[in-house]
Amino acid sequence: MPDEDDDGIVCATYTHARRHPMVLGNIGGWTPPFQLSLVQVAVVLSAYFVEFRTYEWWGRFLPQTPAILFALGAPWALAWVARHTRIEGRSLPRLAVGYLGLLWTPRNGEVGGRPYRAARAATPLAAALYVEDGETLR
């Protein structure tokens, strides 16, 4: 009787990779204290850019300490919100791609890969009707 391997079947599952977003874990040899998704990085950078450009409009209405705390904390709060926001069960990038795809598709759908266009209504040729003077049609 030959030796049978009872090690079982070796396989890999990739559901973990599909469930979790792609994150940045190592940037040029430096590891951040927490993981950031690409959407979070984009939100933080764009929020800092918008704050920098608009500070003279809103910064003068706050005392210095709260203004600095807001300027440093608001982008990170927005990044946390962006990571945990789900609309229709989708993350924000998937939602944006879905709506762009909806706007891109033809209004009446596609047939055979091309936009569907309904055939124009055919106008029948008008038949000439001659009536003698004094007669009416009923």
DRENZA-743149 format. One record per residue: y negated, x, z of N, C-alpha, C in turn; residue in three letters. Coordinates in steps of 0.001 Angstrom, whole numbers, plus 500000, padded with zeros to 6 digits. Example, Ala and Ser with C-alpha at 12.3 -4.5 7.8 and 13.67 -1.06 7.14 Angstrom:
! DRENZA-743149
505690513190507800504500512300507800503300513200507800Ala
502250512850507080501060513670507140499970512900507870Ser
This chain:
! DRENZA-743149
501165500850500000500000500000500000498768500899500000Met
497862500728498994496676501578498950495703501223500072Pro
494913502226500426493916501995501484492827501068500972Asp
492549500070501727491487499136501350490259499411502203Glu
489123499452501517487863499663502243487374498339502801Asp
487236498298504091486722497098504754485250497270505135Asp
484547498101504354483137498334504664482268497143504299Asp
482743496294503453481946495153503025481198495469501746Gly
480398494547501354479629494685500120478262495258500465Ile
477877496272499733476563496865499939475607496222498942Val
474544495632499466473571494989498595472193495106499229Cys
471193494791498454469815494842498941469143493502498684Ala
468314493085499612467543491865499412466067492229499375Thr
465340491521498574463932491830498388463027490684498814Tyr
463515489787499637462697488647500033461516489081500892Thr
461697490122501690460593490605502533459428491062501666His
459731491742500575458672492230499692457967491081498986Ala
458655490012498733458032488882498046457214488025498999Arg
457570488033500272456861487203501237455561487817501710Arg
455476489117501755454323489784502340453473490433501251His
452165490413501419451289490978500389451370492505500354Pro
450949493062499230450901494510499112449772495019500009Met
450078495978500850449090496469501799448879497964501609Val
447723498433502072447419499853502056447852500432503391Leu
448737501420503351449212502017504581448795503463504732Gly
448496504153503633448144505563503686447116505833502589Asn
445924506242502987444854506479502028444481507952502100Ile
444892508725501117444551510145501072444988510921502305Gly
446160510622502837446647511311504021446177510701505327Gly
445269509744505262444763509077506456445400507705506575Trp
445858507375507746446479506076507978445543505222508817Thr
445128504036508294444257503174509105445023502630510308Pro
444323502230511358445007501728512549445706500382512317Pro
445430499724511211446072498452510886446222498379509375Phe
447107497526508931447337497397507493446322496450506876Gln
445885496793505682444935495970504955445528495592503605Leu
445391494332503253445794493939501905444653494276500947Ser
444958494275499668443934494595498682442816493553498684Leu
443153492311498966442142491256499045441211491514500221Val
441762491949501345440928492240502509439968493389502227Gln
440444494413501557439573495536501218438431495061500320Val
438758494221499331437723493703498442436720492840499203Ala
437192492032500133436299491175500926435383492019501800Val
435928493038502461435116493891503339434055494624502524Val
434448495222501411433481495971500608432401495068500023Leu
432791493910499528431784493006498960430879492432500049Ser
431423492152501235430592491637502324429590492695502790Ala
430027493950502896429079495011503259428000495164502187Tyr
428388495062500924427412495172499841426380494049499922Phe
426845492819500125425933491675500211425039491798501444Val
425596492232502574424778492409503778423719493486503567Glu
424099494574502925423150495655502684421991495193501806Phe
422306494392500783421274493935499862420383492839500450Arg
420879492082501424420126490950501958419680491144503404Thr
419798492341503948419462492557505365418007492220505670Tyr
417101492515504762415683492236505047415399490739505113Glu
416254489901504551416041488453504622416511487877505946Trp
417683488286506426418223487694507640418122488611508852Trp
417980489909508666417971490844509783416758490716510690Gly
415639490292510155414424490203510976414437489000511927Arg
415349488034511696415399486861512562416272487075513795Phe
417028488181513835417898488468514970417377489692515725Leu
417592489727517044417283490964517766418181492103517241Pro
417821493332517535418473494478516920419966494549517244Gln
420345494385518508421759494516518885422618493431518242Thr
422258492147518332423081491144517644423116491336516125Pro
422023491808515540422013492027514093423000493121513708Ala
423063494184514486424016495263514202425441494793514413Ile
425685494051515498427032493523515740427462492576514621Leu
426534491749514181426858490838513076427125491614511795Phe
426286492615511517426437493391510286427760494157510256Ala
428233494608511414429499495331511461430703494414511599Leu
430555493292512289431703492431512579431993491347511559Gly
430957490843510898431157489721509968432092490062508807Ala
431979491242508171432917491540507080434378491589507539Pro
434602492109508744435982492172509235436490490786509613Trp
435614489933510118436021488549510394436346487823509088Ala
435535488050508069435826487446506763437142487955506189Leu
437437489244506390438702489810505906439882489164506627Ala
439751488939507931440825488284508677441022486851508169Trp
439917486150507923440003484788507390440640484794506010Val
440275485769505177440838485845503819442340486090503859Ala
442825486833504846444257487116504911445051485893505357Arg
444473485089506225445212483971506796444913482626506145His
444033482584505174443699481326504512444773480968503495Thr
445223479736503552446187479220502578445662477881502085Arg
445534477753500777445109476506500161446202476106499196Ile
446731474916499358447858474423498583449050475365498705Glu
449189476022499863450296476935500091450154478269499401Gly
448991478575498860448780479831498139447723480674498845Arg
447836481980498654446779482864499137445593482756498186Ser
444457483309498590443241483172497786443362483776496382Leu
443951484968496204444068485481494832444961484617493956Pro
446064484143494499446949483285493705446281481959493378Arg
445472481456494299444728480232494036443725480445492910Leu
443017481575492943442033481876491884442708482018490532Ala
443847482709490488444579482870489224445078481517488725Val
445526480663489635445994479336489233444887478492488631Gly
443711478507489265442599477726488722442072478302487418Tyr
442068479631487283441664480224486003442640479839484897Leu
443928479825485218444918479378484237444732477922483868Gly
444361477103484851444107475688484578442900475522483663Leu
441852476302483903440666476220483052440930476771481650Leu
441859477701481530442140478360480256443008477497479336Trp
443854476647479903444770475859479079444011474760478345Thr
444494474375477182443840473304476435443898471985477204Pro
442900471168477010442796469917477749443961468962477452Arg
444405468904476202445475467984475830446848468621475860Asn
446970469844476341448260470505476432448576471307475186Gly
449811471787475136450257472606474021451524472015473422Glu
451681472235472136452909471857471440453308473063470608Val
454468473620470890454930474772470135454051475990470331Gly
453409476131471499452577477286471771451167477190471226Gly
450838476094470584449483475920470049448840474696470689Arg
447516474685470768446847473518471368447158472246470589Pro
447405471176471342447701469888470710446399469241470273Tyr
446373468833469026445232468077468502445777466791467887Arg
445282465691468382445744464404467879445278464240466434Ala
446131463610465641445776463372464245444602462397464186Ala
443739462630463239442600461731463093443079460365462628Arg
442390459371463086442747458009462663442453457851461178Ala
443455457384460470443284457200459027442518455905458785Ala
441472455977458020440718454773457694441268454232456371Thr
441760453029456410442305452476455165441178452279454149Pro
441534452413452906440545452184451849440151450713451863Leu
438892450517451861438402449136451903438738448450450587Ala
439381447309450694439718446545449495438525445647449157Ala
438212445603447916437092444762447479437538443307447466Ala
436723442436447995437016441009448032435877440300447322Leu
436236439631446251435225438927445455435315437445445754Tyr
434174436833446025434129435434446376433094434777445431Val
433454433597444945432514432874444096431379432298444927Glu
430280432104444308429134431539445008429494430157445541Asp
429071429910446765429258428607447348430556428463448126Gly
431515429365447989432763429262448743432650430050450048Glu
433338429584451050433371430297452332434819430709452637Thr
434969431730453381436293432187453785436659431603455128Leu
437879431186455235438354430678456509439562431418456936Arg
